[in-house]
Amino acid sequence: MSHEHHGEYIAEFAAPTHSGATVAAYLEKFLIRLVEIPAALLVFVEVVVLMMGVIWRYVLHQPLIWSDELAGILFLWLAMLGSVISMQRGDHMRMTAIVGALEPKWRSFLDLVAIAAAFAFLCLTLLPAYNFAAEEIWVTTPALEIPNTWRAAALPVGIFLMLMVSLLRLIQTGELRQILLALFSVALLIGFMTMLGGVLPALGNWNLLLFFVIGVGGMVFLGIPIAFAFGLATFGYIALTTTTPTMVVVGRMDEGMSHIILLAVPLFVLLGMLIGMTGMARAMVGFLANLLGHVKGGLSYVLIGAMYLVSGISGSKAADMAAVAPALFPEMRKRGAKPGDLVALLAATGAQTETIPPSIVLITIGSVTGVSIAALFTGGMLPGVILGITLAAVVWWRYRHEDLSGVHRASMSEIAKSFVVALPAIVLPFLIRAAVIEGVATATEVSTIGIAYTVLAGLLIYRKFDWSRIYPMLVDTAALSGAILIIIGAATAMAWALTQSGFSTELAMAMKSLPGGKAAFLAVSIVIFVILGSVLEGIPAIVLFGPLLFPIAREVGVHEVHYSMVVILAMGMGLFAPPFGVGYYAACAISRVKADEGMKPIAGYMVALFVGLILVAAIPWISIGFL
């Protein structure tokens, strides 16, 4: 979620300062053009292939046995090419709270260190990725009957292209002396760890502390993109403390990124963009504003309700906030709302709506823990309502003395008219949920139904469809998906390393022996995920700790859907709580409000979210009552 914030922040130091930088800028532009075209095509082809799968299965009753397999092959290419575009844009998720507070001189140097660290990881994994792809030639895909190398080749190709982009970015971002110093710093640390290689195996599980707590923590706080921080720590741990071949790191990344369920990520990201472009999000906001605009604090209630409805469609928090904020904030400012309060409520509603289907976090939980996606989609609706009510209570208290003398109250006919206009948009989240629960389409395929519905609504009902924006939207979808999926890949490799070390067994024993049973387990989980959410963001935290903690939850008697909701909401609180929560800074970037203005007003909303979270944790029925 930090990519909006980070993109602005990188640009400050990225101006070419020497002739080499100018040449690098031209080369990078040319290279990215070559990558963007196939990436955009892949997003489009994925939509078509999955849509064909649904039509042939449910309309023609002749399932296409090859559609899922082809979608899976193309998906890895989409993820890797999207990662290349993300790298060029400076969109790879990173924690910028500490780096952003430093002086410009140190900030620009740590930017170079971040790129140099990514460059080092890509250098280390290029040969293992090539060897992994070469070995896959002996594996034949069941339906298409082609060598699996066609799919696995995406890894070395993507890594090589990212390597080129990171080198070109280094040349553009700093002077030669700074670049060499950044590269030397990273090489020195890698060299020092390699020299310690003979001593490390004797340390046993202390290596976990060294690599995965001190190492990952240090890299994340220094602003190194999360995916590469995970990757470097895992590669170092495997190479220096075990006899396992380093190719396993690439194999585990492949496994993490290749879950067919995760194909829903780019498709829901695209759906969210289409919702914004066709005016459907604006129609929903318009109806809610007419309905509640005359009430004290009314537009704040609209913001809570609009985020609930839009979250049910786009699956991307950044897309949700970007769809709702521009439609509401100008009028809220006119009514005297302070910028800090606006951004605070926007960030709080981001945390509130994390469980609402088809949230990407829900899809990730389903992919890494095996929990039913349909059950998660059903269980996620009511917890969002409970947190919405607690936020609304704070809004009521804060705006109880608001002066509404100059506010126009919409007539019944205006409300009715705006409801009719918004109805096709309001129906969409319920259509998506029903299609999954009734078994008409999988969680992956249902996004294509949503895309087709949105395109038709935009063309025929809202008459707002800008064809010139389709290509940039496809490229943006690939870039955002690449940034998310490479984190999932790196986190899967790291989770595997933690499991192999025996750490997961020890963690399970410690968590099971907590005094207080189920209640204590939930309390500790809440604390863990609030902290992880603020430092790592939601998806990597889930991929790392989901496979470890979900089996323990089952053993102590916590329903897995109930546990999912508690974990997601705790993580959402961490993600959107300043000073570390990167979601909060994304909300500031979208609102164009300085981060320090929202720090004080968000405290009350965070207390409200915590009260709602405790209610959801204490009353399992809220999550599982409708299963």
Secondary structure, DSSP 4 states (H G I P E B T S, - for coil): -THHHHHHHHHTT-S--SHHHHHHHHHHHHHHHHHHHHHHHHHHHHHHHHHHHHHHHHTSS---TTHHHHHHHHHHHHHHHHHHHHHHHT-S----TTGGGS-HHHHHHHHHHHHHHHHHHHHHHHHHHHHHHHHGGG-B-TTT--BTHHHHTHHHHHHHHHHHHHHHHHHHHS-HHHHHHHHHHHHHHHHHHHHGGGTGGGGTTHHHIIIIIIIHHHHHHTT--HHHHHHHHHHHHHHHH--S-THHHHHHHHHHH--GGGGHHHHHHHHHHHHHHTTHHHHHHHHHHHHHTTSTTHHHHHHHHHHHHHHHHH--HHHHHHHHHHHHHHHHHHTT--HHHHHHHHHHHHHHTTTSTT-HHHHHHHHHH---HHHHHHHTHHHHHHHHHHHHHHHHHHTTT---TTPPPPPHHHHHHHHHHHHHHHHHHHHHHHHHHTTSS-TTTHHHHHHHHHHHIIIIIS----GGGHHHHHHHHHHHHHHHHHHHHHHHHHHHHHHHTTHHHHHHHHHHT-TTHHHHHHHHHHHHHHHHHHHH-HHHHHHHHHHHHHHHHHHTT--HHHHHHHHHHHHHHHHHSTTT-HHHHHHHHHHT--HHHHHHHHHHHHHHHHHHHHHHHH-THHHHTT-
